[in-house]
């Protein structure tokens, strides 16, 4: 995990009164990396004037 991201995540958790256990930050980093790669893909699509119709799929596919 990038140091800046780790510091931001640690600060966010501390602000909410939470302290990550050993291994928590690694798990968070996997989720964040999956989210960021999906977000980059979404931002790379040029839809022109088309409207978006997003769909939420709750299942976890990052295995």
Number of C-alpha atoms within 10 A of each C-alpha: 13 8 8 9 13 15 12 12 16 15 14 13 13 12 10 8 8 11 13 12 7 8 9 10 16 12 10 15 17 14 13 14 13 13 13 12 11 12 11 10 10 10 10 9 8 8 9 6 6 7 7 7 5 6 6 5 7 6 6 7 7 9 4
